[in-house]
Amino acid sequence: MSSRRNFIKQSSLIGLSGFINPIDTMTNFTNTYQSKQPTKWADGSKMVVSISMQFETGGQPDNAESPFPQNIQQGYIDLPAATWYQYGYKEGVPRMLDNWDKLGIKITSHMVGTAVLKNPSLAKEIVDRGHEAAAHGMNWSTQYTMSYEEEKKFIKDGVDAIKQVTGFNAIGYNANWLRRSENTLNILQELGFKYHIDDLSRDEPFIVQVNNKDFVVVPYSLRCNDILLIEGKNFSTDQFFNQVKSEFDQLYAESEFKRRQMSVSFHDRIGGTPQMVKTAFDLIKYMQGHKGVSFKRKDEIAVLALNDKTTIRE
């Protein structure tokens, strides 16, 4: 505290003695701040919001984690938990699709291969309504323990399932709980992918080199994610709304001088409940009320990043 007092005292004396004009000091500070040039996205957006809709129901193993106590005896199937997952394709995704249409936005749906094969008409409807189909593995297997060839087949099988059912060529990837292996990016580059989302390190897209070629990272977030907040922490919809709104408000303020991207994630059996769809609607309407905010699919973000010479490179 005494050193701070001394600093203030000395600064005041210098100012009074004429060595530094306080007005000049303020002018210099203002000029320095104003010298920052506004950073826009290549398409003119001030800030980009990207919505994820995980399509996973049908890909989960028997007795996968659920809101029910994990006390089912060995050798038995947790039938009530299975119906919790079924809600995702019976009610959740259809309700979310209608909500995206009402809001006039397009989203990215990360699709598990077996979920697509078990619910082909719904998977095709997602694409037919203008949304991106991104790959999310063939099932919920742990891919980071796989050999190179096993993992490559695992990823390709999921992509092939999406292509077979929806006709969409997936160029984006999301590993189960983001846990990719050391080989994943090389495999994705070999298979023709353009981006992945299994990275939490930035709030804007960036480019990395994979096999000496550009590969885009479109960052994900756990802070605005229903599986972590609603299911994992049992947030109320009010808490979810306020947390996501606070994230948006801060990023929007930063977007004045920095390229900003916000990711929000919804899962079929969680984000598709009536209360969460209503909350998502209110959140997105709030965001749409801000000038310069655009909503983009992740494949669109990847293309913008690849074609923009100012994109961060690591």
HUGITA-V900402 format. One record per residue. RES is the residue in three letters. SS is DSSP state (A for helix, B for strand, O for the rest). BURIAL is I if it has 16 or more other C-alpha atoms within 10 Angstrom, else O. D_FIRST is the distance of its C-alpha to the first C-alpha in whole Angstrom. Layout:
# HUGITA-V900402
res = {RES RES}
ss = {SS SS}
burial = {BURIAL BURIAL}
d_first = {D_FIRST D_FIRST}
This chain:
# HUGITA-V900402
res = {MET SER SER ARG ARG ASN PHE ILE LYS GLN SER SER LEU ILE GLY LEU SER GLY PHE ILE ASN PRO ILE ASP THR MET THR ASN PHE THR ASN THR TYR GLN SER LYS GLN PRO THR LYS TRP ALA ASP GLY SER LYS MET VAL VAL SER ILE SER MET GLN PHE GLU THR GLY GLY GLN PRO ASP ASN ALA GLU SER PRO PHE PRO GLN ASN ILE GLN GLN GLY TYR ILE ASP LEU PRO ALA ALA THR TRP TYR GLN TYR GLY TYR LYS GLU GLY VAL PRO ARG MET LEU ASP ASN TRP ASP LYS LEU GLY ILE LYS ILE THR SER HIS MET VAL GLY THR ALA VAL LEU LYS ASN PRO SER LEU ALA LYS GLU ILE VAL ASP ARG GLY HIS GLU ALA ALA ALA HIS GLY MET ASN TRP SER THR GLN TYR THR MET SER TYR GLU GLU GLU LYS LYS PHE ILE LYS ASP GLY VAL ASP ALA ILE LYS GLN VAL THR GLY PHE ASN ALA ILE GLY TYR ASN ALA ASN TRP LEU ARG ARG SER GLU ASN THR LEU ASN ILE LEU GLN GLU LEU GLY PHE LYS TYR HIS ILE ASP ASP LEU SER ARG ASP GLU PRO PHE ILE VAL GLN VAL ASN ASN LYS ASP PHE VAL VAL VAL PRO TYR SER LEU ARG CYS ASN ASP ILE LEU LEU ILE GLU GLY LYS ASN PHE SER THR ASP GLN PHE PHE ASN GLN VAL LYS SER GLU PHE ASP GLN LEU TYR ALA GLU SER GLU PHE LYS ARG ARG GLN MET SER VAL SER PHE HIS ASP ARG ILE GLY GLY THR PRO GLN MET VAL LYS THR ALA PHE ASP LEU ILE LYS TYR MET GLN GLY HIS LYS GLY VAL SER PHE LYS ARG LYS ASP GLU ILE ALA VAL LEU ALA LEU ASN ASP LYS THR THR ILE ARG GLU}
ss = {O A A A A A A A A A A A A A A A O O O O O A A A A A A A A A A A A A O O O O O O O O O O O O B B B B B B B B B O O O O O O O O O O O O O O O O O O O O O O O A A A A A A A A A A A A A A A A A A A A A A A A A O O O O B B B B O A A A A A A O A A A A A A A A A O O O B B B B O O O O O O O A A A O O A A A A A A A A A A A A A A A A A A A O O O O O B B O O A A A O O O O O A A A A A A A O O O O B B O O O O O O O O O B B B B B O O B B B B B O O O O O O O B A A A A A A A O O O O A A A A A A A A A A A A A A A A A A O O O O O B B B B B B B B O O O O O O A A A A A A A A A A A A A A A O O O O B B B O O A A A A A A A A A A O O O O B B O}
burial = {O O O O O O O O O O O O O O O O O O O O O O O O O O O O O O O O O O O O O O I I I O O O I I I I I I I I I I I I I I I I O O I O O O O O O O O O O O O O O I O O I I O O I I I I I I O I I I I I I O I I O O O O I I I I I I I I I I I I I O I I O I I I O I I O O O I I I I I I I I I I O O I I O O O I O O I I O I I I I I I I I I I O I I O I I I I I I I I I O I O I I O O I I I I I I O O O I I I I I I O O O O I I I I I I O O O O O I I I I I I I I O I I I I I O I I O O O O O O I O O I I O O I I O O I O O I I O O I I O I I I I I I I I I I I I I I I I O O I I O I I I O I I O O I O O O O I I I I I I I I O I I O I I I O O O O I O O O}
d_first = {0 4 5 5 6 9 10 11 12 14 15 17 19 20 21 23 24 26 25 24 26 24 27 28 24 25 28 28 25 28 31 29 29 32 33 33 37 38 39 42 44 48 50 47 45 42 41 43 44 46 48 49 52 52 56 56 59 62 60 58 60 62 59 56 53 53 52 54 54 54 57 60 62 63 66 66 65 62 64 62 59 61 62 58 58 61 60 58 61 63 61 57 58 61 58 55 58 59 55 55 58 57 54 55 53 54 52 53 54 54 57 58 62 63 62 63 67 67 66 67 68 65 63 66 65 61 62 65 62 60 58 57 58 55 56 55 57 60 59 56 57 54 54 52 54 57 59 59 62 62 58 60 63 61 59 62 64 61 62 65 65 63 66 69 68 66 67 64 62 59 56 53 52 50 50 50 47 46 47 49 50 49 53 52 51 54 57 55 56 59 60 59 56 54 50 49 46 45 41 38 36 36 36 39 42 42 45 46 48 51 54 53 53 51 50 48 45 45 42 42 39 39 37 40 42 45 46 42 41 44 46 43 41 43 41 43 44 41 39 40 40 37 36 38 37 33 34 36 34 31 34 36 33 32 36 35 34 35 38 38 40 40 42 43 46 48 51 54 55 51 50 54 54 54 51 49 51 51 47 47 50 47 44 46 47 44 43 46 45 42 44 44 44 47 48 50 51 50 53 52 49 50 52 50 47 50 51 48 47 43 43 41 42 41}
